[in-house]
Amino acid sequence: MASMAWIINLPHHVSRNHPQMPMMARAAQFAPFAALTGYDAVIHETARQTDKQVELEEYDNERLNRIFSELMDSLEENPVVTVSYFKPDEHKAGGAYVTVTGQLKKIDTYEQLMVMEDGTAIPIGNIMDLLF
């Protein structure tokens, strides 16, 4: 140990031929050793907030059924509707509430979907509110 003490007291060598490397470049040379690649994306995804789907009350379900009945009678007119519905998240539990306005193309009772003119397919069971 005593023999190493003399190295500490020596002046730092500065090359006359090569410019000193910037601090960012020095840090970048260690980047290939990052053991947890993709970890930042996982942390970001975990922190992203989603909503839970709420269940409608019986009164709200009856009101939606009346509106659907009226819509079925006026499908030939391609009415403009505003639909608020729950859209499940593709990557984790929960989702988001979305509101769209557009012309209704059809109501697919077999698949339980409302299809808009622009191709948006809305699951009937996820609809929270409907205006036309």
N, C-alpha and C positions, 0 to 999 in steps of 0.2 A: 504494500500500500504506500509506503513512504516513497518508493521510486516513481509513482504516478503523480505525486503532488507537484512535481516540477512542470508537468504538461499543462496544468491549469493556469499557471502563471505566464505562459507564453502568449504573445500577441496573436490575434486571429489572422489567418492568411487571407489576403485579398489578391486575386489574380489580376495581372496587368493586361493579359491577352483576352480574357473572357469576361463579359459583363455579368454582374450579379443577377441571379435568377429572381424574378418577382415572387412575392409571397404566395399569390394565387397559383402560380405555376408549380411551386414547391408542394402545395397541398394537393394539386391535381395528380401528381405522380403517384399518390397513394390511393386514388380512386379505384383502380382495378381490384383492390383488396377489400372492397365493401362486401362483407359477408351476407348482408341482408338485403339483397336487391329486391325491389318490389315491396319492401316493408312500408315505405311511405304511402304507397297506394292503398295498402291494406288498412293502415291507420286512418287515412282520409275516408275510406269507404265505411269503416266502423263508426266514425264520428258523424256521418251523414244522417240527418234526422228523417224519419218516416212517420206517417200517421197511422193510427189503427182505424179499421173500418168499424163504424158504429152501426148498430142495428136500428132499423126504423120502428117507430111505434105503430100500433095497429091502425090508428087514425091516419097516419101518413101513408101506410100501405093502401088503405082504402081510397085515399085521395089520388094516389098514383094510378090505381086500377081504373078509376073513373076517367082520368086524363088519357090513359092508354085506349080505353074504349072509344073516346071521342076521336083520338088520332087514327084509329083503325077505320073509322067512318070517313075520314078526310084524306086518306093516303093518296088518292088519285090526284089531289091538288098539290102534292109535294110541299106540305106546310113547312114554314121556318120554325124551328124549335130551339130552345135553349135547354141544355141538359147538364146537370151537375151530377157527377158520378165519381166513384172511387176507382182509381187505377192502381192495381197492385204493382209493387216494385219488382223489377226483374231479377234483382240480386239479393234481396234480403226481405225479412218479414215486414209487413206493413205496406204503405204506398202513399199516394197523394190524392187529394180531391181536385178534380179538374172540371172546368165549365167550358162547354163548347156551344157555339151557335151556328146553325146552318140548316140547309134544306134536308128534310128527311126523305130518304130514297125508299126504304122498306123496313118493315118489322118482321123479322124471321122468328116465328113462334117455335119452330122446331129447334133451332140453335139458341133461342132465347137472346137474340141480338137486335139492337136498333142499328141500322146501317144508314149513314149519312151520304149525301151526294159526293162528298170528297173521299169516300171510302172508309172513313172512320167507323169502326164497329164497336158498339158500346154494349157490354153485357147488361141485360135488363135487371138482373139481380143486384147490380152495383149502383143503380140509379138512386140518387138521393132526392133530386128535385127535377121537375119537368115543366116547362112553360111553352105555350104556343099560342 
